Amino acid sequence: MPPIKNSMLDWVIIGGGVHGTHLSHVLTGRLRWPRDRVRVLDPHPVSLMRWDQMTANVGMRFMRSSFVHHLDLDPFALKRFAQTPEGASLAQFAYPYKRPSHAFFQHHAQCVVRQYRLDEMRVQGRASGLRRSGEGWLVETTAGTLRTQRVLLALGLSEQPCWPGWARALRDAGGPVHHLFDEDFRRDQLPAWRHAIVVGGGISAVQAALTLAEREPGTVTLLARHESRVHQLDSEPGWMGPKYLSAFHLQHNLVRRRTAIDGARHRGSVPPGVQRRFRHVVSASHLAHHVAEITGATVGPLGGVQLRLDASPSRLTADLVVLATGFEAQRPGGAWLDESVESLGLRCSACGYPIVDRTLRWADGLYVTGPLAELELGPVARNIIGARMASKRLAHAA
Ligand SMILES: Cc1cc2nc3c(=O)[nH]c(=O)nc-3n(C[C@H](O)[C@H](O)[C@H](O)COP(=O)(O)OP(=O)(O)OC[C@H]3O[C@@H](n4cnc5c(N)ncnc54)[C@H](O)[C@@H]3O)c2cc1C
């Protein structure tokens, strides 16, 4: 399905990650918008590419979320898939919440993309501007201009990995430092190392450290700035339904909503199962663990790195540093969206995030999902359940 440059589309989804891909399926499969009038704009050649890269870099074995959080329409589709001849041989679940293995989730996601030909709706390119045009919108992209009645912004955080200041300086000085979520980082292509330090204290850091230690036992250190915070989920399950969301929606002060979101997130946390595995591997001396703040870093004469710490040991040396320090908290999108916010007069709260209505409408014909929908959907907005929650709201989009 080639890009339509001049005819009017019904929907352009900007961003083809988990959110954009699921919502293209919802728009065409459940809400019956014609497939040839929906496009998903994303710089990557295939659906879910950043998700695939990031989760492969981490080396996660099981999803953190439950079996009803996936890309298909029916919440029980993944469970049913597990009972088919194709799915049965791969299906593996972990308790609590019957969480699918990452491999099984991936297989199911690829089947959904293939079965519903979701890749055919993609346009490979990057949005660079957004303008109103009569009743609709013009989306300027690196693949030409798209005319559409409606735009859905499905921009995740994957393009803004968080690089602490000392790590930027180290990188600029040519030090061997990478971020787990950098676009060009491939964990499985790392050359051999003598001592690797993984920096971070959350689930991705612990899983990445375990994966590297599995490859080279006894050569990896996890360096965290806090002791392990053990939580099954990244926020309490009450945030997925009325238990907490009812009060959240009654709160009309968006600064307070932001405070509630920040307070609800178990940032830098690890589920008990991953923590148990971590403890076991540390006690077998296959992995070292230190809790300290990094106060500075220098590149040594032989290209290695020395990290200065505020606790004992006061220094660590390594020939590989891998950051698992999450994402920058600022509104995703970057310069082109900042300019659109300005020129279109789009309303934002003090935190910079969109002020949207119940249907996730930011302006006539302009909708959001993922982190951009946080002030309406709450702390789980950026997770897979957030895409599923967004789909219910978008059903009422004009
Ligand atoms: C390692 C890891 C494990 C996770 N595990 C779970 C889990 O088990 N369960 C769960 O519910 N959640 C999980 N999450 C959280 C969340 O579900 C994922 O981060 C998910 O990938 C978010 O999807 P997204 O589509 O919002 O964002 P992204 O994956 O960031 O996709 C957005 C896409 O938009 C594109 N884009 C950006 N700017 C433009 C532009 N200008 N024009 C066009 N395209 C653009 C990007 O290149 C990208 O392809 C996990 C996250 C990570 C990082």
PDBQT file of the ligand as one rigid body, heavy atoms in Angstrom, charges set to zero:
ROOT
HETATM    1  C1  LIG A 401      12.735  -3.189  28.014  1.00  0.00    +0.000 C 
HETATM    2  C2  LIG A 401      11.280  -2.831  28.180  1.00  0.00    +0.000 A 
HETATM    3  C3  LIG A 401      10.381  -3.793  28.608  1.00  0.00    +0.000 A 
HETATM    4  C4  LIG A 401       9.038  -3.455  28.767  1.00  0.00    +0.000 A 
HETATM    5  N1  LIG A 401       8.184  -4.434  29.195  1.00  0.00    +0.000 NA
HETATM    6  C5  LIG A 401       6.878  -4.154  29.291  1.00  0.00    +0.000 A 
HETATM    7  C6  LIG A 401       5.951  -5.171  29.687  1.00  0.00    +0.000 A 
HETATM    8  O1  LIG A 401       6.309  -6.306  29.973  1.00  0.00    +0.000 OA
HETATM    9  N2  LIG A 401       4.626  -4.832  29.740  1.00  0.00    +0.000 N 
HETATM   10  C7  LIG A 401       4.180  -3.573  29.436  1.00  0.00    +0.000 A 
HETATM   11  O2  LIG A 401       2.974  -3.348  29.493  1.00  0.00    +0.000 OA
HETATM   12  N3  LIG A 401       5.035  -2.594  29.093  1.00  0.00    +0.000 NA
HETATM   13  C8  LIG A 401       6.358  -2.853  29.007  1.00  0.00    +0.000 A 
HETATM   14  N4  LIG A 401       7.237  -1.859  28.636  1.00  0.00    +0.000 N 
HETATM   15  C9  LIG A 401       6.713  -0.470  28.479  1.00  0.00    +0.000 C 
HETATM   16  C10 LIG A 401       6.040  -0.171  27.124  1.00  0.00    +0.000 C 
HETATM   17  O3  LIG A 401       5.016  -1.065  26.842  1.00  0.00    +0.000 OA
HETATM   18  C11 LIG A 401       7.026  -0.178  25.983  1.00  0.00    +0.000 C 
HETATM   19  O4  LIG A 401       8.009   0.806  26.201  1.00  0.00    +0.000 OA
HETATM   20  C12 LIG A 401       6.410   0.048  24.605  1.00  0.00    +0.000 C 
HETATM   21  O5  LIG A 401       7.369  -0.269  23.631  1.00  0.00    +0.000 OA
HETATM   22  C13 LIG A 401       5.926   1.475  24.363  1.00  0.00    +0.000 C 
HETATM   23  O6  LIG A 401       5.425   1.527  23.044  1.00  0.00    +0.000 OA
HETATM   24  P1  LIG A 401       5.191   2.878  22.261  1.00  0.00    +0.000 P 
HETATM   25  O7  LIG A 401       4.607   2.514  20.943  1.00  0.00    +0.000 OA
HETATM   26  O8  LIG A 401       4.450   3.830  23.108  1.00  0.00    +0.000 OA
HETATM   27  O9  LIG A 401       6.620   3.550  22.116  1.00  0.00    +0.000 OA
HETATM   28  P2  LIG A 401       7.919   3.299  21.229  1.00  0.00    +0.000 P 
HETATM   29  O10 LIG A 401       8.357   1.895  21.331  1.00  0.00    +0.000 OA
HETATM   30  O11 LIG A 401       8.851   4.378  21.616  1.00  0.00    +0.000 OA
HETATM   31  O12 LIG A 401       7.428   3.530  19.720  1.00  0.00    +0.000 OA
HETATM   32  C14 LIG A 401       7.220   4.824  19.198  1.00  0.00    +0.000 C 
HETATM   33  C15 LIG A 401       7.641   4.827  17.755  1.00  0.00    +0.000 C 
HETATM   34  O13 LIG A 401       7.447   6.157  17.254  1.00  0.00    +0.000 OA
HETATM   35  C16 LIG A 401       8.524   6.469  16.408  1.00  0.00    +0.000 C 
HETATM   36  N5  LIG A 401       8.635   7.917  16.275  1.00  0.00    +0.000 N 
HETATM   37  C17 LIG A 401       9.151   8.821  17.144  1.00  0.00    +0.000 A 
HETATM   38  N6  LIG A 401       9.148  10.053  16.601  1.00  0.00    +0.000 NA
HETATM   39  C18 LIG A 401       8.595   9.936  15.369  1.00  0.00    +0.000 A 
HETATM   40  C19 LIG A 401       8.309  10.844  14.320  1.00  0.00    +0.000 A 
HETATM   41  N7  LIG A 401       8.624  12.140  14.399  1.00  0.00    +0.000 N 
HETATM   42  N8  LIG A 401       7.731  10.369  13.177  1.00  0.00    +0.000 NA
HETATM   43  C20 LIG A 401       7.402   9.052  13.062  1.00  0.00    +0.000 A 
HETATM   44  N9  LIG A 401       7.664   8.135  14.028  1.00  0.00    +0.000 NA
HETATM   45  C21 LIG A 401       8.259   8.574  15.168  1.00  0.00    +0.000 A 
HETATM   46  C22 LIG A 401       9.717   5.845  17.128  1.00  0.00    +0.000 C 
HETATM   47  O14 LIG A 401      10.831   5.726  16.276  1.00  0.00    +0.000 OA
HETATM   48  C23 LIG A 401       9.126   4.502  17.543  1.00  0.00    +0.000 C 
HETATM   49  O15 LIG A 401       9.275   3.537  16.544  1.00  0.00    +0.000 OA
HETATM   50  C24 LIG A 401       8.574  -2.147  28.487  1.00  0.00    +0.000 A 
HETATM   51  C25 LIG A 401       9.494  -1.197  28.060  1.00  0.00    +0.000 A 
HETATM   52  C26 LIG A 401      10.831  -1.534  27.896  1.00  0.00    +0.000 A 
HETATM   53  C27 LIG A 401      11.796  -0.458  27.440  1.00  0.00    +0.000 C 
ENDROOT
TORSDOF 0
